Amino acid sequence: MPNPTSAGITIVRGDITEQDVDAVVNAANSSLLGGGGVDGAIHRAGGPGILAECRELRSSRYPDGLPTGQAVATTAGRLAARWVIHTVGPVWSKSEDRSELLASCYRESLRVARELGARTVAFPAVSTGVYGWPLEDGARTAVGVVREETADGGFDEVRFVLFDERAYGVFAAQL
């Protein structure tokens, strides 16, 4: 089955740590020091160089951690990518609308990618794992923001990398 595309936006089912792109986006926690899910996988696959740069960021620019909705880049270590763009997604809340913070993760990551000169970027489904964001809403936000932010070009490809069949199907429906 071919991968759905929409004006330079593609989706693939796979492992984000194996993507051969300029920049891989990490669904990080605010500590920037690794964790579970995508964050842990990127730190494990990329090796100690990523953690070393994250520690440097914590001791200099982000002593209290990276704020939710913001993004910052480091080396990609042993990954095929050149950079890792770390972004902290919001935790889902029934009582508080945090959708602008989720949208900001995608906007800020693309802003950092532009500053780096990245032409290809791979995103996970930010906040839809352990942070509990409903997958359908997360996909709608992700695809909507990326379409808006790439409408004038600037990237050769923005790729969503989905780990399982359900997430792949939900993102495909948005494209």
N, C-alpha and C positions, 0 to 999 in steps of 0.2 A: 504494500500500500504506500503510495507516495505521501510525503509529508505536506500537510496543508501550508500554504503561504499566502501572504497578503502584503503587497508593496514592501518587500524586503524583510518582512517578519515571517519567521518560520517556527515550526515546533517539531521536536523530535522526542522520542521516548528513549531514555538512556541515562547515563551517569554524567553529571555535570563536570566531574573531575577529569573526564576523558575528552572534553571538547577542545578542538583545535581552533581557537578563536583568539583575538587580541586580548580580550578581557572576560573573565568569568566573574559573575556577581555572587557573592557569598551572603546568604541569609544568616548574618552573624548575630551574636548576642552583644550587648553593650560593652562587655568586658574586653572584647576583641581577642580573647585568649583561647578560643576554641570552645567546643561544646558538643552537642549531639547533632543528629541530622546532617543537613548539608554542611553546616559549619564544621563539625567534626570530620566529615569526609574530606573537605577541602584542606584542612590542617594536616590530616594524616597523609593524604596523597601528595600534597605540596611540600611537606617536610618542614624542617626547623627554620628555614629562612623566613617563612611567612610569620611564624610566631615571634621571631626576633624583631621584625619590623613592627608588628602589632604591639609588642612590649615598648618599643621606642615611642610609638604614637601615644601610648598610655602614659609614659613618663614625661611627655612634652605637651602635645596639643590636647589630649583628652584624658586628663588625670581622673576624671569622674566617669569615664567611659564615653563611647560614641552615642550621642542622643538618638532616640527613635526618629526614623525618617531621614536621617542624614547618611552620607556615604563618604568613604575614604579609600584610597588605593594603597596597595602594597605590591611587592614582588609576587610572582606566582610560584616561586620555588621550582619544584620538579614537575609542575603541571605543564601541559602543552601550551597553555595560554601564557601571555607575557605579563599580565597583571591580574590581581584579584581586587575587585571593588567590593568592600565590605559595607553592607547596609543593615540597619537594625529595624526590623519590621515591628509593628505593633501587635500586642496580644489582643485577640478578639474580646469584645465586651458587648453584652446584650444591652447594658444600661448607658453606654457612652459611644457616640459615633466617632470612631477613630479612622474612618476611611481616608481622610485627607493625609494622615500619617502614612498609610499604606501607599497611596498615590505618590507621595513624596519620595518614598524609597526608590521607585522606578525613575522619577524625574531626576533626583539627585545622582543616582547611579549613571544615568545617561549624561548628565552634566560633567561628572568626573571623567567618564569615558571620552567625551569630546575634548576635555582639557589634556588628556593623555595622548590624543590622536588615534584612539582605537577606532577601527573601521568595522570590526565584528565583535559582538557582545553576546554572551550567553547568560540568561537569567533562570533561576529556579522559580518555583511558585512561592514567593515570599509570604511568610506568616501562615501558610495553609497547613503546616504540619503541627508540631507541638504547640504552636501559638494559637491554634484553634480557629483560624479564620475560615469561614465557609468557602469551600473550593470554588463554587460557581461565582460568588461575589468577588473572590480574589482574582479569578481569571478575567472577569469582566473589567475590573479595575486595571489589571496588568496590561491587557491588550488595548484597552482604551487609552491609557496614558502613553504607552509606547507608540501607538498610531499617531497620537497628537504630537508627541515629541519628535517623531521622525518624518513627519509630513513633508518637511522641506529638504529631506535627504540628510546627508551627513554621515550615514552609516551604510555599509554594503549589506550587512545583515544583522538583525537582532533576532536571536534565537531563544525560544523558551524550551528548556530541557526538563521533561517530566519523567519522573521515576517510575510511575505505574500507569497501567492502562486507563484507569478511571480519570486520572488527572489529564492524561493525553486527550481523552475524549472530550472532556469539559473545555479544554483550551482549543481544541479543533473546532468545536461548536462556536466559539467566540470569533474565530477567524473566518 
